[in-house]
Amino acid sequence: MPLPSPFDLGEVAKRLRMALVEDERHGLWALGPESGGHALTSAELPEIVLPDRDGRDFELRALRGTEMIMVAWA
């Protein structure tokens, strides 16, 4: 969606009352509602181990340096 320039994402987050976090090193931003009353304090992914399709443990850090998209739901 085209946005006017300059665009103030901080102002959007404030008006929507949503948490805004930035990963300066990677130039990434995340905007979303607070969960359980706690806002995200960083955009750094914690160490996560999930089962792969065969049920074996897979460490997400193995993807470090690789572009990916993660979809999650609750």
Secondary structure, 3 states (H helix, E strand, C coil): CCCCCCCCHHHHHHHHCCEEEEECCCCEEEEECCECCECCCCCCCCCCEEECCCCCEEEHHHHCCCCCCCCCCC
